[in-house]
């Protein structure tokens, strides 16, 4: 069955094949593709709103973890098998909009300026921009009334972050 509708694919399929330009990018169960995208294309394609993808630099590599920072204020230590990475390498960190919160005590932190909010009743979708121009979308619990221009600090559980190397391939989670 062929579809371009993600919701249809995620709800009907036992296995999904994500293709780009006639080439298979990843094959797996719907939640495998959502939770463990093989590369940046799949990460940005599966999920709505789409995954936030932010360029960063490797600051520290330890067994089982990689610490990263970006010019826009992103800071996180991600559980990852970073044996192929070294300090200074370019990486991309992905975090799903639903995994962001206004929790300042979270593992990871992104500071951004609010562009607009959509208050949808039980949740608020915040559209924001980091100081280096990265667009961020956060789906926050509750009814938030942030105004354009407000600065917000978005926290996230680093165990839910996704790390991709300079080639756009997933850096596997640490065991």
C-alpha positions in Angstrom: 0.0 0.0 0.0 1.5 3.4 -1.0 0.6 6.6 0.8 2.0 10.0 1.4 -0.2 10.5 4.5 1.9 9.9 7.7 -1.1 9.4 10.0 -2.5 6.8 7.6 0.9 5.0 7.4 1.5 5.2 11.2 -1.9 3.8 12.0 -2.4 1.2 9.3 1.0 -0.3 8.7 2.9 -3.0 10.4 6.0 -1.9 8.6 6.8 1.3 6.8 9.3 1.9 4.0 10.4 5.5 3.9 11.7 6.4 0.4 13.4 9.5 -1.1 14.0 9.9 -4.8 13.4 6.2 -5.4 15.9 5.1 -2.7 15.0 3.4 0.6 16.0 5.4 3.6 14.6 3.2 6.4 12.3 0.2 6.8 10.7 -0.6 10.2 7.7 -0.6 12.4 6.0 2.7 12.7 7.3 3.5 16.2 10.8 2.3 15.3 10.9 5.0 12.6 9.5 7.6 15.0 11.8 6.7 18.0 14.9 5.7 16.1 15.2 7.5 12.8 18.2 6.2 10.8 19.1 9.6 9.4 18.1 13.3 9.2 15.7 12.7 6.3 13.6 10.2 8.3 13.9 12.3 11.4 12.5 15.3 9.7 9.9 13.4 7.7 8.2 11.3 10.4 6.2 13.1 13.1 4.0 16.2 13.2 5.0 18.8 13.9 8.3 17.7 12.5 11.4 17.1 14.6 13.4 20.2 15.6 16.9 19.7 14.0 19.7 21.9 15.4 23.3 22.1 14.3 25.8 21.8 17.1 29.4 21.0 17.9 30.8 18.2 20.0 32.3 19.6 23.2 33.0 16.4 25.2 33.0 12.7 24.3 32.8 10.1 27.1 32.0 6.4 27.1 28.2 6.4 26.6 27.6 10.1 26.2 28.3 13.1 24.0 28.1 16.7 25.2 27.1 19.3 22.6 26.6 23.0 22.3 25.4 25.3 19.6 25.9 29.0 18.8 22.2 29.5 19.6 22.4 28.4 23.2 21.6 24.7 22.9 23.4 22.6 25.6 22.9 18.9 26.2 24.6 15.7 27.1 23.1 13.0 25.0 23.4 9.3 25.8 25.1 8.1 22.6 27.8 5.8 21.3 30.2 8.6 20.3 33.3 6.4 19.6 33.3 7.8 16.0 33.0 11.4 17.2 35.7 13.8 18.4 35.7 17.2 20.1 34.9 19.9 17.5 32.9 17.6 15.1 29.7 19.0 13.6 26.6 17.1 14.6 22.8 17.7 14.5 20.7 17.2 17.5 17.0 16.4 17.0 14.3 16.8 19.6 10.6 16.3 19.0 8.3 19.2 19.7 6.3 17.2 22.2 9.5 16.4 24.2 10.1 20.1 25.0 8.8 21.8 28.1 9.3 24.9 30.2 11.1 22.8 32.8 14.3 24.7 33.6 15.6 21.7 35.6 15.7 19.4 32.5 18.8 17.7 31.1 19.0 19.8 28.0 18.2 23.5 27.4 17.3 25.6 24.5 16.8 29.4 24.9 14.7 31.0 22.2 12.6 34.1 21.4 8.8 33.5 20.8 7.6 34.4 17.4 4.0 33.3 17.9 1.9 30.8 19.9 -1.1 28.8 19.0 -3.3 28.1 22.1 -5.2 24.9 21.3 -7.0 24.2 24.6 -5.1 21.4 26.3 -1.8 22.4 24.7 0.0 25.4 23.2 2.2 25.3 20.2 5.1 27.8 20.5 7.0 28.9 17.5 10.4 30.4 18.4 13.8 31.3 17.1 17.2 30.8 18.8 19.8 33.5 18.8 21.5 31.9 15.8 18.3 31.9 13.8 17.2 28.2 14.3 13.4 27.8 14.2 12.0 25.8 17.1 8.5 24.4 17.6 7.4 23.2 21.0 4.1 21.6 21.9 3.6 22.6 25.6 1.1 21.3 28.0 -1.6 23.7 29.1 -2.6 27.2 27.9 0.5 29.4 27.6 0.1 33.1 26.8 3.6 34.0 25.8 3.8 37.0 23.6 6.0 37.6 20.5 9.4 38.7 21.7 9.3 36.8 25.0 12.4 34.7 25.8 11.6 31.2 26.8 13.9 28.4 28.1 12.8 25.1 26.7 14.0 22.0 28.6 14.1 18.4 27.4 15.0 15.0 28.6 18.3 14.3 26.9 17.4 10.6 26.7 14.8 11.5 24.2 17.2 13.6 22.0 18.5 12.2 18.7 22.0 12.8 17.6 23.2 12.7 13.9 26.8 12.9 12.6 28.1 15.2 9.9 26.9 12.8 7.2 23.3 12.9 8.6 23.5 9.3 10.0 22.1 8.5 13.4 24.7 8.2 16.2 23.4 5.1 18.0 22.2 5.4 21.6 24.6 4.1 24.3 23.7 0.7 25.6 
